[in-house]
C-alpha cells in the first residue's frame, strides 16, 4: 500500500505545508483515492505522479474548510482534463449540499458522473482495491476516520513441497499461485490447494479526521498496521487553548497508539504555530512528546512525502 501526503497543516496553509489531503493507493493499482481535499490540493497533486483522470474516490472526514474547500476546483479541473469515469465522493451529507451549491452557482463542465455516498448511511463500502470502514469521531462537527483494508491478498506458495515433489519453478508455479490446478509435462495433475500456504493478514491503514478522543478508534485499531491521526498541538498548548477546540495532542495520540499495539504511527495536521525548524514552538516539540511514550515506528508527515507499507506491515518512507 502506498501513501502520499498532499497537505499536513491545520486550519491554514504555511509556506511549507498545505492544508489536509492524503492520497492512498494499492501497490500496482492504476486507481487511487483521496482523503480530504483542503484548498490548494490540486496544486499539490501537480507536484506528484498522480492524475485526476485515475482518481477513483474522495473521502471527506468532515465539513471544516481545511478539509474540503479544495473540492470544487479539483472537480472542475478533472472535467477540464476530459475525465469520463465515475467519481465517488464519500462524506457527511452536508458535503453533497456544499458541492451541489457550487456546481449550481458556477456551472462547471463535468463530463463524468459524480456519485455521493453518505458516510453515516453507508459506513462500510467495498471498492475493488479496499474495503473501507468509517468510524465516528469526536469534533465540533460530525467527523469520521476511514479504515482502508486491502481486499486482494496474494497466495503464498509452499516452495519446499513443490521442489520435494519434483515440480520445477516456472509457469506452473505461477498458475498454482493463482489458485488454479495444473497439469505437468509428465501427465501428473497438481491440485493448487495442496501447495498453497495460509495467506498473510490483509494490510490496514486508519486515516483519522479531526478528533479529541483517539480511543474511539479502539475497535478498528485491533487489526490496523498504521494509524494516521491529527496531532494539532502539544499537550501544554492544548490545555492552554482549551477543550472546546476538540483536537488531539501528540501525547494523547501516541499513548493511544502504544496501548492499542499499533506499530506504525504517522502524526499530521499540525498547528501553524509549530515551525519546521526554528521558533518558540517547533515540530521537534511534537515529536519529542510522542516519542517519550510511543515505542513503535513514529513519523511526522511532511507535504509530498511518500510512504510504502510492505507485506510484513512495516511502514517506511519511499
C-alpha positions as CSV (number, residue, x, y, z in Angstrom):
1,X,0.0,0.0,0.0
2,X,1.2,3.5,-0.9
3,X,0.5,6.8,0.9
4,X,1.4,10.3,-0.2
5,X,0.7,13.4,1.9
6,X,-0.6,16.4,0.0
7,X,-1.3,18.6,2.9
8,X,-0.3,18.4,6.6
9,X,-1.2,21.8,8.1
10,X,-4.1,22.6,10.4
11,X,-6.5,25.4,9.7
12,X,-4.4,27.5,7.3
13,X,-1.5,26.7,5.0
14,X,2.1,27.7,5.8
15,X,5.0,28.4,3.5
16,X,5.9,24.7,3.6
17,X,2.6,23.0,4.3
18,X,-0.8,22.9,2.6
19,X,-4.0,22.0,4.5
20,X,-5.3,18.5,4.8
21,X,-5.1,15.9,2.0
22,X,-3.7,12.4,1.6
23,X,-3.5,10.1,-1.4
24,X,-3.8,6.3,-0.8
25,X,-3.3,3.6,-3.4
26,X,-3.0,-0.2,-3.5
27,X,0.5,-1.0,-4.8
28,X,0.4,-1.5,-8.5
29,X,-3.1,-0.2,-8.9
30,X,-3.9,2.4,-11.6
31,X,-6.6,3.9,-9.4
32,X,-6.1,6.0,-6.2
33,X,-8.2,7.6,-3.5
34,X,-8.0,10.9,-1.8
35,X,-8.8,11.5,1.9
36,X,-9.7,15.2,2.4
37,X,-9.3,17.9,-0.1
38,X,-8.3,21.2,1.5
39,X,-7.9,24.3,-0.5
40,X,-5.0,24.0,-3.0
41,X,-4.9,20.2,-3.0
42,X,-5.0,20.2,-6.8
43,X,-1.8,22.3,-6.8
44,X,-0.1,19.7,-4.7
45,X,-1.2,16.9,-7.0
46,X,0.6,18.7,-9.9
47,X,3.8,18.1,-8.0
48,X,3.2,14.3,-7.9
49,X,2.7,11.5,-10.4
50,X,-1.0,11.3,-9.5
51,X,-3.6,12.1,-12.1
52,X,-7.1,13.3,-11.7
53,X,-8.1,11.0,-14.5
54,X,-7.4,8.0,-12.4
55,X,-8.8,9.3,-9.1
56,X,-11.4,6.8,-8.0
57,X,-12.9,8.1,-4.8
58,X,-12.7,11.1,-2.5
59,X,-13.3,10.6,1.2
60,X,-14.0,13.7,3.3
61,X,-13.7,13.4,7.0
62,X,-15.7,16.4,8.0
63,X,-17.0,19.8,6.7
64,X,-14.4,22.2,8.1
65,X,-12.8,24.2,5.2
66,X,-9.3,23.0,5.7
67,X,-10.6,19.5,4.8
68,X,-13.0,20.3,1.9
69,X,-12.5,23.8,0.3
70,X,-10.4,22.3,-2.4
71,X,-13.2,20.1,-3.8
72,X,-14.9,22.5,-6.3
73,X,-11.7,23.4,-8.0
74,X,-10.4,19.8,-8.2
75,X,-13.7,18.6,-9.6
76,X,-13.7,21.3,-12.2
77,X,-10.1,20.6,-13.2
78,X,-10.9,16.9,-13.6
79,X,-13.6,17.9,-16.1
80,X,-11.2,20.1,-18.0
81,X,-8.9,17.1,-18.3
82,X,-11.8,15.2,-20.0
83,X,-12.2,12.7,-17.3
84,X,-15.1,10.3,-18.1
85,X,-15.0,7.7,-15.3
86,X,-17.5,7.9,-12.4
87,X,-16.1,9.6,-9.3
88,X,-17.2,8.7,-5.8
89,X,-17.4,11.2,-3.0
90,X,-17.8,9.5,0.4
91,X,-18.6,12.2,3.0
92,X,-21.1,13.6,5.5
93,X,-24.2,14.6,3.7
94,X,-23.5,18.3,4.1
95,X,-20.6,17.9,1.7
96,X,-23.1,16.9,-1.1
97,X,-25.0,20.1,-0.5
98,X,-21.9,22.1,-0.5
99,X,-20.6,20.7,-3.7
100,X,-24.0,20.9,-5.4
101,X,-24.4,24.6,-4.4
102,X,-21.0,25.4,-6.0
103,X,-21.9,23.4,-9.1
104,X,-25.3,25.1,-9.5
105,X,-23.7,28.5,-9.0
106,X,-20.6,28.3,-11.2
107,X,-21.8,25.8,-13.8
108,X,-18.5,23.9,-14.5
109,X,-18.4,21.4,-17.3
110,X,-18.2,17.9,-15.7
111,X,-18.1,15.2,-18.4
112,X,-18.1,12.5,-15.8
113,X,-20.8,11.3,-13.3
114,X,-20.4,12.2,-9.6
115,X,-21.8,9.7,-7.1
116,X,-22.2,10.8,-3.5
117,X,-22.3,8.3,-0.6
118,X,-23.4,9.5,2.8
119,X,-20.9,8.1,5.2
120,X,-23.5,8.0,8.0
121,X,-25.8,5.8,6.0
122,X,-23.1,3.6,4.4
123,X,-20.3,3.3,6.9
124,X,-18.8,0.3,5.1
125,X,-18.0,0.4,1.4
126,X,-16.4,-2.2,-0.8
127,X,-14.3,-0.9,-3.7
128,X,-12.1,-3.0,-6.0
129,X,-8.9,-2.4,-4.0
130,X,-10.1,-1.7,-0.5
131,X,-12.8,-2.4,2.0
132,X,-13.4,1.0,3.7
133,X,-14.9,1.3,7.2
134,X,-15.9,4.7,8.6
135,X,-15.8,5.3,12.3
136,X,-17.5,8.3,14.0
137,X,-15.1,10.6,15.9
138,X,-15.4,13.5,18.3
139,X,-15.2,17.0,17.0
140,X,-17.2,20.2,16.7
141,X,-19.0,18.9,13.7
142,X,-19.5,15.2,12.7
143,X,-16.1,13.8,11.9
144,X,-15.0,10.4,10.7
145,X,-12.0,8.2,10.3
146,X,-11.7,5.9,7.3
147,X,-10.0,2.5,7.6
148,X,-8.6,1.1,4.4
149,X,-8.2,-2.7,4.3
150,X,-6.8,-4.3,1.2
151,X,-9.0,-6.8,-0.5
152,X,-6.6,-8.7,-2.7
153,X,-4.1,-10.8,-0.7
154,X,-1.8,-12.9,-2.8
155,X,-1.5,-16.7,-2.3
156,X,1.8,-18.0,-0.9
157,X,3.5,-21.0,-2.5
158,X,4.9,-23.9,-0.4
159,X,8.1,-23.8,-2.4
160,X,9.7,-26.5,-0.3
161,X,6.9,-29.0,-1.0
162,X,6.9,-28.1,-4.7
163,X,10.6,-28.9,-5.0
164,X,10.2,-32.0,-2.9
165,X,7.5,-33.3,-5.3
166,X,9.6,-32.6,-8.3
167,X,7.7,-29.6,-9.6
168,X,10.3,-27.2,-11.1
169,X,9.9,-23.4,-10.9
170,X,8.3,-21.9,-13.9
171,X,4.8,-21.1,-15.4
172,X,3.2,-23.9,-13.4
173,X,4.2,-22.3,-10.1
174,X,2.5,-19.1,-11.3
175,X,-0.6,-21.0,-12.2
176,X,-0.7,-22.7,-8.8
177,X,-0.2,-19.3,-7.0
178,X,-3.3,-18.0,-8.8
179,X,-5.2,-20.9,-7.3
180,X,-5.6,-22.9,-10.5
181,X,-4.9,-26.6,-10.8
182,X,-2.2,-27.6,-13.3
183,X,-1.1,-30.5,-15.4
184,X,2.7,-31.3,-15.7
185,X,4.5,-32.3,-18.8
186,X,4.7,-35.9,-17.5
187,X,0.9,-36.0,-17.2
188,X,0.6,-35.5,-13.4
189,X,-2.3,-33.4,-12.2
190,X,-1.4,-30.9,-9.5
191,X,-4.0,-29.5,-7.1
192,X,-3.3,-25.9,-6.2
193,X,-4.7,-26.2,-2.7
194,X,-2.0,-28.8,-1.9
195,X,0.8,-26.3,-2.4
196,X,-0.6,-23.1,-1.0
197,X,0.3,-21.8,2.5
198,X,-2.1,-19.7,4.6
199,X,-2.3,-16.1,3.3
200,X,-0.9,-13.2,5.2
201,X,-3.1,-10.7,7.1
202,X,-4.6,-8.0,4.9
203,X,-2.9,-4.7,5.4
204,X,-5.0,-2.0,7.1
205,X,-4.5,1.8,7.4
206,X,-6.6,4.1,9.5
207,X,-6.8,7.7,8.4
208,X,-8.5,9.9,11.1
209,X,-10.3,13.2,10.8
210,X,-10.2,15.8,13.5
211,X,-10.8,14.1,16.8
212,X,-10.2,14.7,20.5
213,X,-10.9,11.1,21.6
214,X,-8.5,8.7,19.9
215,X,-9.9,5.8,22.0
216,X,-13.0,5.9,19.7
217,X,-10.7,4.0,17.2
218,X,-10.0,1.2,19.6
219,X,-12.1,-1.4,17.8
220,X,-10.6,-0.6,14.4
221,X,-7.1,-0.4,15.8
222,X,-7.0,-4.0,16.9
223,X,-6.3,-5.1,13.3
224,X,-4.6,-2.0,12.0
225,X,-1.0,-1.7,10.8
226,X,-0.9,2.1,10.5
227,X,-2.7,4.9,12.3
228,X,-2.6,8.4,10.7
229,X,-4.0,10.9,13.1
230,X,-4.0,14.6,13.8
231,X,-1.7,15.9,16.4
232,X,-2.6,19.6,16.2
233,X,-0.9,20.6,19.5
234,X,1.4,19.5,22.2
235,X,-0.3,18.7,25.5
236,X,0.7,22.0,27.1
237,X,-0.7,24.1,24.2
238,X,-3.8,22.0,24.0
239,X,-4.5,22.6,27.7
240,X,-3.9,26.3,27.1
241,X,-6.3,26.7,24.1
242,X,-9.0,24.7,25.9
243,X,-11.0,21.6,25.3
244,X,-13.5,23.4,23.0
245,X,-11.2,23.1,20.0
246,X,-11.8,19.3,20.2
247,X,-8.4,18.3,18.8
248,X,-5.7,15.9,20.0
249,X,-2.2,16.4,21.3
250,X,0.8,14.4,20.1
251,X,0.9,12.9,23.6
252,X,-2.7,11.6,23.6
253,X,-2.4,10.1,20.2
254,X,0.9,8.4,21.0
255,X,-0.4,7.0,24.2
256,X,-3.4,5.6,22.4
257,X,-1.3,4.0,19.7
258,X,1.0,2.5,22.2
259,X,-1.8,1.0,24.2
260,X,-3.6,-0.3,21.1
261,X,-0.4,-2.0,19.9
262,X,-0.2,-0.1,16.6
263,X,3.3,-0.5,15.3
264,X,3.3,2.4,12.8
265,X,2.1,5.9,13.8
266,X,2.0,8.9,11.5
267,X,1.2,12.3,13.0
268,X,-0.2,15.1,10.8
269,X,-2.4,18.2,10.8
270,X,0.0,20.4,12.8
271,X,-1.0,23.8,14.0
272,X,0.8,26.6,12.0
273,X,2.3,27.8,15.3
274,X,4.8,24.9,15.2
275,X,7.7,25.9,12.9
276,X,9.6,23.3,10.9
277,X,13.0,24.1,12.5
278,X,13.4,27.3,14.4
279,X,11.0,29.1,16.7
280,X,9.4,29.2,20.1
281,X,7.4,26.1,19.1
282,X,8.7,23.5,16.6
283,X,7.7,20.2,15.2
284,X,10.5,18.7,17.3
285,X,8.4,19.5,20.4
286,X,5.5,17.4,18.9
287,X,7.9,14.6,18.1
288,X,9.6,14.6,21.5
289,X,6.3,14.4,23.2
290,X,5.2,11.4,21.2
291,X,8.5,9.6,21.3
292,X,8.5,9.9,25.1
293,X,5.6,7.4,25.3
294,X,5.4,5.6,22.0
295,X,7.9,2.7,21.2
296,X,6.9,2.0,17.7
297,X,7.7,3.4,14.3
298,X,6.9,7.1,14.5
299,X,6.7,9.6,11.6
300,X,5.8,13.3,11.4
301,X,4.3,13.8,8.0
302,X,5.6,16.4,5.5
303,X,3.9,17.6,2.4
304,X,4.6,15.4,-0.7
305,X,6.3,12.7,1.3
306,X,5.5,9.1,0.1
307,X,5.3,6.1,2.3
308,X,5.1,2.4,1.5
309,X,3.5,-0.2,3.7
310,X,5.2,-3.6,2.9
311,X,3.6,-7.0,3.1
312,X,5.0,-7.5,6.6
313,X,3.2,-4.4,7.9
314,X,6.3,-2.2,8.1
315,X,5.8,1.4,7.0
316,X,8.8,3.3,5.5
317,X,9.4,6.5,3.5
318,X,9.7,5.8,-0.2
